Amino acid sequence: MARLPYPVYGLENLHLYRRYQTREDYRNATGVEPPPFDENRQPKYWFDPKAKDSTKRNLVYEFVVATSVGGQALPGPDGKPMLDVLVLRKEDAATVNIPPNGTNIPGADVPEVPAPLRELEAGEELFFQFGGVVAVKNVEMFDSLKEGFSASERALLQSIARKLGV
């Protein structure tokens, strides 16, 4: 998916794979029962459908949001959310690990495995919204919100004004 024509959009628009919110969501979307939740592994709400066919034991995903041990997105030296690589065993990449609905589910209280992202395009950047939520900024459109009009909109208005003799 390419850069969206919005000033700000959610990180999910960069995900390479669909994120399943619940076990039922996974079942409804795939027609397959999700594997039993393994409390000894981090929760994982996405899977790579090509992973099982890989000839490699481990798969490398180039772009994920770097997180702390507690699961919070980490800022880089520039203060923006930092990207990192993710290495998973082929078996782990090929499956979800979605906890059942409920409270006090052992293993469900740890941070989830971050979802792989597509590479940012020119004019896109990650930033922290209120509360530390990571979002994507379409820089040109976002900057035009501060100014009121983009450069092309200003040129159009000036052209109209010239025609009207104003």
For each residue, the residues with C-beta under 8 A, 3 or more apart:
1: 4 13 14 118
2: 121
3: 121 122 123 124 138
4: 1 9 13 136 138
5: 138 141
6: 9 138 141
7: 137 138 141 142 144 145
8: 129 135 136 137 138 142
9: 4 6 13 135 136 138
10: 13 135 136
11: 14 15 65 117 126 134 135 136
12: 15 19
13: 1 4 9 10 136
14: 1 11 63 117 118 120 136
15: 11 12 18 19 46 115 116 117 118
16: 48 61 115 116 117 118
17: 46 47 48 49 115 116
18: 15 29 46
19: 12 15 45 46 115
20: 23 25 26 29 34 45 46 96 98
21: 25 45
22: 25 26 98 101
23: 20 26 27 34 98 99 100 101
24: 27 28
25: 20 21 22 28 29
26: 20 22 23 29 30 32 34 96 98
27: 23 24 30 31 32 33 34
28: 24 25 31
29: 18 20 25 26
30: 26 27
31: 27 28
32: 26 27
33: 27
34: 20 23 26 27 96 98
35: 38 95 96 97
36:
37: 43 97 98 99 100 105 107 108
38: 35 41 97 107
39: 105 106 107 108
40: 107
41: 38 44 92 97 107
42: 97 110 111 112 113
43: 37 97 98 99 107 108 110 112 113
44: 41 47 92 95 96 97 98 112 113
45: 19 20 21 96 98 112 115
46: 15 17 18 19 20 96 113 115 116
47: 17 44 51 93 94 95 96
48: 16 17 51 59 93 94 116
49: 17 52 94
50: 53 54
51: 47 48 54 59 88 90 93 94
52: 49 90 91 94
53: 50
54: 50 51 59 90
55:
56: 59 90
57: 89 90
58: 87 88 89 90
59: 48 51 54 56 87 88 89 90 93
60: 85 86 87
61: 16 64 85 86 87 88 116
62: 85 116 119
63: 14 83 85 116 117 118 119 120
64: 61 83 84 85 86 114 115 116 117
65: 11 73 74 81 82 83 84 114 117 126 134
66: 73 74 76 81 82 83 84
67: 70 71 72 73 74 111 114
68: 71 72 74
69: 111
70: 67 111
71: 67 68 110 111 112
72: 67 68 132
73: 65 66 67 81 82 128 132 134
74: 65 66 67 68 81 82
75: 78 79 80 81 82 128
76: 66 79 80 81 82 83
77:
78: 75
79: 75 76 128
80: 75 76 125 126 127 128
81: 65 66 73 74 75 76 126 127 128 134
82: 65 66 73 74 75 76
83: 63 64 65 66 76 117 126
84: 64 65 66
85: 60 61 62 63 64
86: 60 61 64 113 114 116
87: 58 59 60 61
88: 51 58 59 61 92 93 113
89: 57 58 59 92 93
90: 51 52 54 56 57 58 59 93 94
91: 52 94 95
92: 41 44 88 89 95 97 113
93: 47 48 51 59 88 89 90
94: 47 48 49 51 52 90 91
95: 35 44 47 91 92
96: 20 26 34 35 44 45 46 47
97: 35 37 38 41 42 43 44 92 113
98: 20 22 23 26 34 37 43 44 45
99: 23 37 43 105 107 108
100: 23 37 105
101: 22 23
102: 105
103:
104:
105: 37 39 99 100 102 108 109
106: 39
107: 37 38 39 40 41 43 99 110
108: 37 39 43 99 105
109: 105
110: 42 43 71 107
111: 42 67 69 70 71
112: 42 43 44 45 71
113: 42 43 44 46 86 88 92 97
114: 64 65 67 86
115: 15 16 17 19 45 46 64
116: 15 16 17 46 48 61 62 63 64 86
117: 11 14 15 16 63 64 65 83 120
118: 1 14 15 16 63
119: 62 63
120: 14 63 117 124 125 126 136
121: 2 3 124
122: 3
123: 3 138 139 140
124: 3 120 121 136 137 138 139
125: 80 120 136 137 139
126: 11 65 80 81 83 120 134 135 136 137
127: 80 81 134 135 136 137
128: 73 75 79 80 81 132 133 134 135
129: 8 132 133 134 135
130: 133
131:
132: 72 73 128 129
133: 128 129 130
134: 11 65 73 81 126 127 128 129
135: 8 9 10 11 126 127 128 129
136: 4 8 9 10 11 13 14 120 124 125 126 127
137: 7 8 124 125 126 127 142
138: 3 4 5 6 7 8 9 123 124 141 142
139: 123 124 125 142 143
140: 123 143 144 150
141: 5 6 7 138 144 145 150
142: 7 8 137 138 139 145 146
143: 139 140 146 147
144: 7 140 141 147 148 149 150 153
145: 7 141 142 148
146: 142 143
147: 143 144 150
148: 144 145
149: 144 153 154 157
150: 140 141 144 147 153 154
151: 154 155
152: 155 156
153: 144 149 150 156 157
154: 149 150 151 157 158
155: 151 152 158 159
156: 152 153 159 160
157: 149 153 154 160 161
158: 154 155 161 162
159: 155 156 162 163
160: 156 157 163 164
161: 157 158 164 166
162: 158 159 165 166
163: 159 160
164: 160 161
165: 162
166: 161 162
